[in-house]
Amino acid sequence: MKKIKKEKKDNSERWLLSYADFITLLMVFFIIMYSMSSVNAEKFQALADSMNAAMSGGGSGDGSGVGIGIASFSSLLPSTSPDSSQMGDQAEQDELDQTAQAIQQYLQEYNLQDSVKLRVDERGLVVILADTTTFESGSAEIISSFIPKLIQIADILSKVDNYVRIEGHTDNVPAAGGKFKSNWEVSTARATSLVQLFISQSSIAPEKLSAIGYGEYRPIAPNDTEDGRARNRRVEIVVIRSKFNSVEATSSSDASDGAGSGDAAGSGAVADASGGDLASEIASANAAIDNSAASAAPSAEAAPSGAR
């Protein structure tokens, strides 16, 4: 009798086996990649030291043992900590932010927000003083009622061990008569006056201070309106970031060597912060301006400045 052949069932799901194998291999691959990216620094260092000792004959360095002179495995150790310079920059930024917060709190306590502004920029922490609040009209003499507030601000700044530069600025209205012949003199005299106050009555180290006058050549607002000119008539206290220390230290050294010589730095007349009477500083700045006036054309951003 003829046997009846059984019909084979069509196995249409066989592809699942191949798919499952592929998924398993892919999962193993990613597990291996993850484990390689999460190196235990201590274990890797121990392995590196052990391998170095074994392959260099106990680390004697005298040619005994294997002595193949391989490079240290520690050089292969991945960096697990931020760059030290980045950590330093962040620490300084935090310190500047805390100082700015302390000053802002003081300004709010005494309702001085309209007279004193703060900002943090590439140079560092900048404290902006309005001229109408800080100085007598057309003068470099500090308003007596504002002096205690300036001393308090300076004492807050003294907690930061950075160079502090006082920058004087004016608007574009030429100085007309009076004590000052030019806006250079106005800006330099005001910056120097503030430095002398800080030296005599605050806890900021004198060697950390410097004064510079920019006249009308660093405006922060257009000079075609009264409001813009008022904003440009200002003195800025700049707590300079430590990355500029080398430049600032060199400038301080040059100023000490040439005190009273009236050297001009860039577009600003620099005054020595270590001492000297105000009149000699003004005369020095004026001499620098007169000597360079013939060759120095006003910059494109210049706007004539004058203080009232």
C-alpha positions, 0 to 999 in steps of 0.5 A, a space after each residue: 500500500 502506498 504511503 501518504 506523504 505528509 505535507 511540509 508546513 511553510 515556515 514563514 516566520 524563520 526570518 525572526 531567528 535572524 532578526 533576533 540574532 542581529 538585535 542581540 549582537 547589536 545590543 552587545 555591541 552597544 554594551 561594549 561601547 558603553 563600557 569602554 566609554 566609562 573607564 574607571 580612572 583608578 583601575 585604569 591607572 593601576 593597570 597602567 602602572 602594573 603594565 609599565 613595571 612589568 614591561 620595563 623590567 621593574 622600572 629600573 631604567 638600567 636596561 635589565 629585564 624586558 626594557 622595551 621602553 614603551 610609553 607610559 600607559 598613563 598618557 592613554 588615561 582619558 581626562 576626567 576633570 575639566 581643564 585647570 584654566 577653565 576651572 580658574 576662569 569659572 571660579 573668577 567669574 563666580 567671584 565677580 558675580 558675587 561681588 556684583 551681587 554685593 554691590 547691587 544689594 548695597 545700591 538697592 539698600 541706599 536707592 542708588 540704582 539710577 546713579 550707579 550701574 553694573 555690568 560684567 563684560 570681557 574686561 571684568 566687572 564694570 561699575 559705571 558712575 554718572 558724572 552728575 552724581 559723582 562730580 561737581 559740575 565742570 569739575 573733577 572734585 567729588 561731591 562730598 555727600 557721595 564720597 562715603 558711598 564710593 568708599 563703601 563700593 571700593 571696600 566691596 571691590 577690595 575683596 577681589 584680588 584683581 587690578 582695578 582701573 578707573 576710566 574717565 569719559 566725557 561727551 562730545 561737547 568741547 570744554 569751554 574755558 574754566 580749569 580744563 582746556 580739553 576733554 582729555 583733561 576732564 576725563 583724566 582728572 576725574 579718574 585720577 581724583 577717584 583713584 586718589 580717594 581710593 588710595 587714601 580712604 579705601 582698602 584697595 591696594 594702591 599698586 592695584 589701581 590705575 587711572 586713564 582718561 579717554 576723553 570723548 573717544 569711547 562713547 556708549 551712546 550717540 552724542 546727538 541727544 542730551 540723554 546720550 551725552 549724559 550717559 557718555 559723561 561717566 567714570 567706570 571702575 573696571 575690576 579687570 579679569 586676571 587673564 589681563 594681569 600681564 598686560 596690566 602689570 606691564 602698564 603699571 610698570 611703564 607708568 611708574 618709570 615714566 611718571 609725570 612724562 604724560 605718556 598717552 596709551 592708545 586713545 587715552 591719557 594715562 595717569 600714574 596711580 601711585 601718587 603725585 598731585 592732580 595738577 602735575 597729572 593734568 599737565 602731563 596728560 595735556 602735554 601728551 595730547 599736544 604732542 600727538 595732536 598733529 599726527 593723531 586723527 580722531 577715530 571713527 567712533 569719536 564724539 566730542 565730549 565735555 563735562 558740565 
